[in-house]
Amino acid sequence: GSVGSVGSVGSVGSNLPPLPPLPPLPSLPTPPPLPRHPVSPSPRLPVSPSPHLP
């Protein structure tokens, strides 16, 4: 039953008149690329093993 109702919704949509073509959007200037931070380990994390571990 639910599947049939979904099909009926699609048929109703097909009966609607086609929408008028949208006017072309003005060409927006491309934003400058965001500066990528260098991929490096966080300075807050110690590189050596945790001193708390034996």
BALUM-40739 format. One record per residue: x, y, z of N, C-alpha, C, O in turn; residue in one letter; residue number from 1. Coordinates in steps of 0.2 Angstrom, whole numbers, plus 5000, padded with zeros to 4 digits. Each point is the difference from the previous one (the first is absolute). Example, Ala and Ser with C-alpha at 12.3 -4.5 7.8 and 13.67 -1.06 7.14 Angstrom:
2
<node n_xx="5066" n_yy="4972" n_zz="5039" ca_xx="4996" ca_yy="5006" ca_zz="5000" c_xx="5004" c_yy="5006" c_zz="5000" o_xx="5005" o_yy="4999" o_zz="5003" rest="a" nr="1"/>
<node n_xx="4993" n_yy="5006" n_zz="4993" ca_xx="5004" ca_yy="5006" ca_zz="5001" c_xx="4996" c_yy="5005" c_zz="5003" o_xx="5003" o_yy="5006" o_zz="5001" rest="s" nr="2"/>
! end
This chain:
54
<node n_xx="5004" n_yy="4994" n_zz="5000" ca_xx="4996" ca_yy="5006" ca_zz="5000" c_xx="5004" c_yy="5006" c_zz="5000" o_xx="4999" o_yy="5005" o_zz="4996" rest="g" nr="1"/>
<node n_xx="5006" n_yy="4995" n_zz="5008" ca_xx="5004" ca_yy="5006" ca_zz="5001" c_xx="5004" c_yy="5001" c_zz="4993" o_xx="5001" o_yy="5006" o_zz="4998" rest="s" nr="2"/>
<node n_xx="5001" n_yy="4989" n_zz="4999" ca_xx="5004" ca_yy="5000" ca_zz="4994" c_xx="4996" c_yy="5003" c_zz="4995" o_xx="5003" o_yy="5004" o_zz="4996" rest="v" nr="3"/>
<node n_xx="4991" n_yy="4994" n_zz="5003" ca_xx="4995" ca_yy="5002" ca_zz="4995" c_xx="4999" c_yy="5008" c_zz="5001" o_xx="5000" o_yy="5003" o_zz="4995" rest="g" nr="4"/>
<node n_xx="5000" n_yy="4999" n_zz="5011" ca_xx="4999" ca_yy="5007" ca_zz="5001" c_xx="5005" c_yy="5004" c_zz="4998" o_xx="5000" o_yy="5006" o_zz="4997" rest="s" nr="5"/>
<node n_xx="5006" n_yy="4992" n_zz="5004" ca_xx="5006" ca_yy="5003" ca_zz="4997" c_xx="5000" c_yy="5001" c_zz="4993" o_xx="5002" o_yy="5005" o_zz="4997" rest="v" nr="6"/>
<node n_xx="4996" n_yy="4989" n_zz="4999" ca_xx="4999" ca_yy="5001" ca_zz="4993" c_xx="4995" c_yy="5005" c_zz="4998" o_xx="5001" o_yy="5003" o_zz="4995" rest="g" nr="7"/>
<node n_xx="4994" n_yy="4998" n_zz="5009" ca_xx="4995" ca_yy="5004" ca_zz="4998" c_xx="5002" c_yy="5007" c_zz="5000" o_xx="4999" o_yy="5005" o_zz="4996" rest="s" nr="8"/>
<node n_xx="5006" n_yy="4997" n_zz="5009" ca_xx="5002" ca_yy="5006" ca_zz="5001" c_xx="5005" c_yy="5002" c_zz="4994" o_xx="5000" o_yy="5006" o_zz="4998" rest="v" nr="9"/>
<node n_xx="5003" n_yy="4989" n_zz="5000" ca_xx="5005" ca_yy="5001" ca_zz="4994" c_xx="4995" c_yy="5002" c_zz="4994" o_xx="5002" o_yy="5004" o_zz="4996" rest="g" nr="10"/>
<node n_xx="4992" n_yy="4993" n_zz="5003" ca_xx="4996" ca_yy="5001" ca_zz="4994" c_xx="4997" c_yy="5007" c_zz="5001" o_xx="5000" o_yy="5003" o_zz="4995" rest="s" nr="11"/>
<node n_xx="4999" n_yy="4999" n_zz="5011" ca_xx="4997" ca_yy="5007" ca_zz="5001" c_xx="5005" c_yy="5005" c_zz="4998" o_xx="4999" o_yy="5005" o_zz="4996" rest="v" nr="12"/>
<node n_xx="5008" n_yy="4994" n_zz="5005" ca_xx="5005" ca_yy="5004" ca_zz="4999" c_xx="5001" c_yy="5001" c_zz="4992" o_xx="5002" o_yy="5005" o_zz="4998" rest="g" nr="13"/>
<node n_xx="4997" n_yy="4989" n_zz="4999" ca_xx="5001" ca_yy="5000" ca_zz="4992" c_xx="4995" c_yy="5004" c_zz="4997" o_xx="5001" o_yy="5003" o_zz="4994" rest="s" nr="14"/>
<node n_xx="4993" n_yy="4998" n_zz="5009" ca_xx="4994" ca_yy="5003" ca_zz="4997" c_xx="5001" c_yy="5008" c_zz="5001" o_xx="4997" o_yy="5004" o_zz="4996" rest="n" nr="15"/>
<node n_xx="5007" n_yy="4998" n_zz="5008" ca_xx="5001" ca_yy="5007" ca_zz="5001" c_xx="5004" c_yy="5003" c_zz="4994" o_xx="5004" o_yy="4997" o_zz="4997" rest="l" nr="16"/>
<node n_xx="4994" n_yy="5009" n_zz="5001" ca_xx="5003" ca_yy="5003" ca_zz="4994" c_xx="5008" c_yy="5001" c_zz="5002" o_xx="5002" o_yy="5002" o_zz="5005" rest="p" nr="17"/>
<node n_xx="5002" n_yy="4998" n_zz="4989" ca_xx="5007" ca_yy="5001" ca_zz="5002" c_xx="5002" c_yy="5007" c_zz="5002" o_xx="4997" o_yy="5005" o_zz="4998" rest="p" nr="18"/>
<node n_xx="5008" n_yy="4996" n_zz="5006" ca_xx="5001" ca_yy="5006" ca_zz="5003" c_xx="5004" c_yy="5004" c_zz="4994" o_xx="5004" o_yy="4997" o_zz="4996" rest="l" nr="19"/>
<node n_xx="4995" n_yy="5010" n_zz="5004" ca_xx="5004" ca_yy="5004" ca_zz="4995" c_xx="5007" c_yy="4999" c_zz="5001" o_xx="5003" o_yy="5000" o_zz="5006" rest="p" nr="20"/>
<node n_xx="5002" n_yy="5001" n_zz="4989" ca_xx="5007" ca_yy="4999" ca_zz="5001" c_xx="5002" c_yy="5006" c_zz="5004" o_xx="4998" o_yy="5006" o_zz="4999" rest="p" nr="21"/>
<node n_xx="5007" n_yy="4993" n_zz="5006" ca_xx="5002" ca_yy="5005" ca_zz="5004" c_xx="5005" c_yy="5004" c_zz="4996" o_xx="5004" o_yy="4998" o_zz="4996" rest="l" nr="22"/>
<node n_xx="4996" n_yy="5009" n_zz="5006" ca_xx="5005" ca_yy="5004" ca_zz="4996" c_xx="5007" c_yy="4998" c_zz="5002" o_xx="5001" o_yy="4998" o_zz="5006" rest="p" nr="23"/>
<node n_xx="5004" n_yy="5003" n_zz="4990" ca_xx="5007" ca_yy="4998" ca_zz="5002" c_xx="5003" c_yy="5005" c_zz="5006" o_xx="4999" o_yy="5006" o_zz="5000" rest="p" nr="24"/>
<node n_xx="5004" n_yy="4990" n_zz="5004" ca_xx="5002" ca_yy="5004" ca_zz="5006" c_xx="5006" c_yy="5004" c_zz="4998" o_xx="5004" o_yy="4998" o_zz="4996" rest="l" nr="25"/>
<node n_xx="4997" n_yy="5008" n_zz="5007" ca_xx="5006" ca_yy="5004" ca_zz="4998" c_xx="5007" c_yy="4997" c_zz="5003" o_xx="5000" o_yy="4997" o_zz="5005" rest="p" nr="26"/>
<node n_xx="5005" n_yy="5003" n_zz="4991" ca_xx="5006" ca_yy="4997" ca_zz="5001" c_xx="5003" c_yy="5003" c_zz="5006" o_xx="5002" o_yy="5006" o_zz="5000" rest="s" nr="27"/>
<node n_xx="4998" n_yy="4990" n_zz="5006" ca_xx="5003" ca_yy="5003" ca_zz="5006" c_xx="5008" c_yy="4999" c_zz="5000" o_xx="5002" o_yy="4995" o_zz="4997" rest="l" nr="28"/>
<node n_xx="5002" n_yy="5010" n_zz="5006" ca_xx="5007" ca_yy="4999" ca_zz="5000" c_xx="5002" c_yy="4994" c_zz="5004" o_xx="4997" o_yy="4999" o_zz="5006" rest="p" nr="29"/>
<node n_xx="5007" n_yy="4997" n_zz="4992" ca_xx="5002" ca_yy="4994" ca_zz="5004" c_xx="5004" c_yy="5002" c_zz="5006" o_xx="5005" o_yy="5004" o_zz="4999" rest="t" nr="30"/>
<node n_xx="4993" n_yy="4994" n_zz="5007" ca_xx="5004" ca_yy="5002" ca_zz="5006" c_xx="5007" c_yy="4997" c_zz="5000" o_xx="5001" o_yy="4995" o_zz="4997" rest="p" nr="31"/>
<node n_xx="5004" n_yy="5009" n_zz="5006" ca_xx="5007" ca_yy="4997" ca_zz="5000" c_xx="5000" c_yy="4994" c_zz="5004" o_xx="4996" o_yy="4999" o_zz="5005" rest="p" nr="32"/>
<node n_xx="5009" n_yy="4997" n_zz="4993" ca_xx="5000" ca_yy="4993" ca_zz="5004" c_xx="5002" c_yy="5002" c_zz="5007" o_xx="5005" o_yy="5004" o_zz="5002" rest="p" nr="33"/>
<node n_xx="4993" n_yy="4992" n_zz="5003" ca_xx="5001" ca_yy="5001" ca_zz="5007" c_xx="5007" c_yy="4997" c_zz="5001" o_xx="5002" o_yy="4995" o_zz="4997" rest="l" nr="34"/>
<node n_xx="5002" n_yy="5009" n_zz="5007" ca_xx="5007" ca_yy="4997" ca_zz="5001" c_xx="5000" c_yy="4994" c_zz="5005" o_xx="4997" o_yy="5000" o_zz="5005" rest="p" nr="35"/>
<node n_xx="5006" n_yy="4995" n_zz="4992" ca_xx="5001" ca_yy="4994" ca_zz="5004" c_xx="5005" c_yy="5000" c_zz="5005" o_xx="5006" o_yy="5002" o_zz="4999" rest="r" nr="36"/>
<node n_xx="4992" n_yy="4996" n_zz="5007" ca_xx="5005" ca_yy="5000" ca_zz="5006" c_xx="5005" c_yy="4994" c_zz="4998" o_xx="4998" o_yy="4995" o_zz="4998" rest="h" nr="37"/>
<node n_xx="5008" n_yy="5006" n_zz="5004" ca_xx="5005" ca_yy="4994" ca_zz="4999" c_xx="4998" c_yy="4994" c_zz="5004" o_xx="4998" o_yy="5001" o_zz="5006" rest="p" nr="38"/>
<node n_xx="5002" n_yy="4993" n_zz="4991" ca_xx="4998" ca_yy="4994" ca_zz="5004" c_xx="5005" c_yy="4998" c_zz="5005" o_xx="5006" o_yy="4998" o_zz="4998" rest="v" nr="39"/>
<node n_xx="4994" n_yy="5004" n_zz="5008" ca_xx="5005" ca_yy="4998" ca_zz="5005" c_xx="4996" c_yy="4998" c_zz="5006" o_xx="4995" o_yy="5002" o_zz="5002" rest="s" nr="40"/>
<node n_xx="5008" n_yy="4994" n_zz="5002" ca_xx="4997" ca_yy="4998" ca_zz="5006" c_xx="4999" c_yy="5005" c_zz="5005" o_xx="5004" o_yy="5005" o_zz="5000" rest="p" nr="41"/>
<node n_xx="4991" n_yy="4995" n_zz="5004" ca_xx="4998" ca_yy="5005" ca_zz="5005" c_xx="5006" c_yy="5001" c_zz="5005" o_xx="5002" o_yy="4996" o_zz="5003" rest="s" nr="42"/>
<node n_xx="5000" n_yy="5011" n_zz="4998" ca_xx="5006" ca_yy="5001" ca_zz="5004" c_xx="4998" c_yy="4998" c_zz="5007" o_xx="5004" o_yy="4999" o_zz="5005" rest="p" nr="43"/>
<node n_xx="4989" n_yy="5001" n_zz="4997" ca_xx="4998" ca_yy="4998" ca_zz="5007" c_xx="5002" c_yy="4993" c_zz="5001" o_xx="5000" o_yy="4998" o_zz="5006" rest="r" nr="44"/>
<node n_xx="5000" n_yy="4998" n_zz="4989" ca_xx="5000" ca_yy="4993" ca_zz="5002" c_xx="5008" c_yy="4998" c_zz="5000" o_xx="5004" o_yy="5002" o_zz="4995" rest="l" nr="45"/>
<node n_xx="4998" n_yy="4995" n_zz="5010" ca_xx="5007" ca_yy="4998" ca_zz="5000" c_xx="5002" c_yy="4995" c_zz="4995" o_xx="4996" o_yy="4995" o_zz="4999" rest="p" nr="46"/>
<node n_xx="5010" n_yy="5005" n_zz="4998" ca_xx="5002" ca_yy="4995" ca_zz="4995" c_xx="5002" c_yy="4994" c_zz="5004" o_xx="4999" o_yy="4994" o_zz="4997" rest="v" nr="47"/>
<node n_xx="5004" n_yy="5007" n_zz="5009" ca_xx="5003" ca_yy="4994" ca_zz="5003" c_xx="4994" c_yy="4996" c_zz="5004" o_xx="4995" o_yy="5003" o_zz="5001" rest="s" nr="48"/>
<node n_xx="5006" n_yy="4991" n_zz="5001" ca_xx="4994" ca_yy="4997" ca_zz="5003" c_xx="4999" c_yy="5003" c_zz="5007" o_xx="5004" o_yy="5004" o_zz="5003" rest="p" nr="49"/>
<node n_xx="4989" n_yy="4995" n_zz="4999" ca_xx="4998" ca_yy="5004" ca_zz="5006" c_xx="5005" c_yy="4998" c_zz="5006" o_xx="5001" o_yy="4994" o_zz="5001" rest="s" nr="50"/>
<node n_xx="5001" n_yy="5011" n_zz="5003" ca_xx="5004" ca_yy="4998" ca_zz="5006" c_xx="4997" c_yy="4997" c_zz="5005" o_xx="5003" o_yy="4997" o_zz="5004" rest="p" nr="51"/>
<node n_xx="4990" n_yy="5003" n_zz="4996" ca_xx="4996" ca_yy="4997" ca_zz="5005" c_xx="5000" c_yy="4992" c_zz="4999" o_xx="5000" o_yy="4997" o_zz="5005" rest="h" nr="52"/>
<node n_xx="5001" n_yy="5001" n_zz="4989" ca_xx="5001" ca_yy="4993" ca_zz="4999" c_xx="5006" c_yy="4997" c_zz="5002" o_xx="5005" o_yy="5003" o_zz="4999" rest="l" nr="53"/>
<node n_xx="4996" n_yy="4991" n_zz="5004" ca_xx="5006" ca_yy="4998" ca_zz="5002" c_xx="5005" c_yy="4998" c_zz="4994" o_xx="5005" o_yy="4997" o_zz="5001" rest="p" nr="54"/>
! end
